[in-house]
């Protein structure tokens, strides 16, 4: 057995033992006038869904960028302890919106012009929000879509082993909210600095944060960089990011059927405002066709439901799914 075959066999063993605890048995689906048997849209319906609305997306992207600026501006204008606390609590929501905007750009469906898409969503937003402004995330994320839970899945450990116990879930949240998870994310940027390419990426990462710090300095309150940018990202944002991510794929498994790799949760206004902006909550639709821009995902999801692809696999609320995710019992 060659090296690649050995690696695949080892990975398949990990998939069998560590995933699938919540993967459903989907109803048969033979396709429809609008959908292929695997849920992908087809024909004229597909072409309509893949159209990018540049003007509306420009407004949406502008709003996402303006949101954290407005949070800081209001807090500075009020200059009251209650305002600082409120801003600290709101900033992770703004940072989450920026990350999902970056995710949309990683799929190159934020703007129809690839140059504008990459400049805005990857080189700028992806750089200033604790990234390097490069395509590393896009490459890893496309591997995630091509083969969920496959050998190149960047987040296998994040989604594996569910359902877990309540105590285990609490430990994960504790690591998120105390900065441990953020430290584990940032630490690799300062390792392997002897490698030229890695060192260059680290310098770009630091340059982005120097630029953000300079913006806070210009307000006359440089200390707000820590209070309203670094600490929210290192604590509350990490918790928010985890509960969103596990609601997408935790407990599922490697499969050609996206209904066994990806959850779908009924969308509410509160969830869309706080946790799953820019249509990312329509995650099964997103995985059925990752080239559909966020504005058209609700329409694709409606077709998946109406034509029988989703069946009874929709979770009624995020709360019900999270309860199931932490319903595991310790081994006897």
C-alpha positions, 0 to 999 in steps of 0.5 A: 500500500502506497503512502497516499493509500495509507493516509486515506485508510487512516483518515477513513478510520478517523471518519468512522470512529469520530464523526457521524454521531448526528448524521441523518438518513436522508429521504430518497431524492431523484431530482426535479425540474429545478434540481439535480439529485444531489441538490445542485440547481440546474439550467435557467434556475441555476443561472438566475441564482448565480447572478451577483447583485453588485450594487446591493452587495456594495451597500451590504459590504459598506454597512458591514465595514461601517458597523464597527466604526459606528460602535467605536464612534458612539462609545467615544461620543458617550464616553461612559462606562455603560457605553464601553461595556455595550460596545464590547458586547456588540463588537463581536457581532460586527467582527462576525459580519466582517468574517462572513463577508470575507467568507463570501469573497472567498467564494468569489461571489461578493462582486462579479469583478474578481479584482474588486471581490478580492481587493475588498473581501480578501485583501482588505477585510480579510487582512484587517480582521486578524488575517494576512490579506492573502488567499490561505483561508480561501484555499482551505475553505474550498477544500472543505467544500470539495470534500467535507470531512475529507483528508484536506478538511481544515476543521475536522477537529472542530466538527468531530466527536459530537454529540458531546457531554454538557461538561465537555461543551462547557470546557470548549466555551470556557476556552473560547471566552477566556482567550485560550482558543484565540491564543491557539489561533494566533500562536502559529503566526509567530512560529516558524519565523525562520521560513521567509514566506511564513515570516512575510505573512506574519509581518503582514498580519502585524501590519494590519493590526498596526493600521487598526491600532492607528485608527483607534489612536486617531480617536484619541483613545488608543486603549480602545484598540484592546478593549473594543477590538482585540479583547472582543475578538479573543473572547466573545467572538471565539464563542460566537464563531464556535456555536455558528460553526458547530451548528453547520457541521458538528456531528455530521460525516463524510458523504457524497450526500450533503444532507449527511455533511451539513445541518440546516436550521430554520432561520430567525431574524435574531439569528440572522442579525447576530450569528448568521448574517449574509445568508450563511445560515442557509448552510445546506443550500450553500453546500449544495452550490457554493457559487450561489451568492448569499442573497439568493441562498433563501431562494435555493433553500426554498426550492430544496424544501419545496422539491423534497430534497430537505425532507424533515431534516430541518432543525426548528431552532438553533437552540434545539440543535445545540441541545442535541450537540451536547446530549452525549453521555460519558462512555460506560 
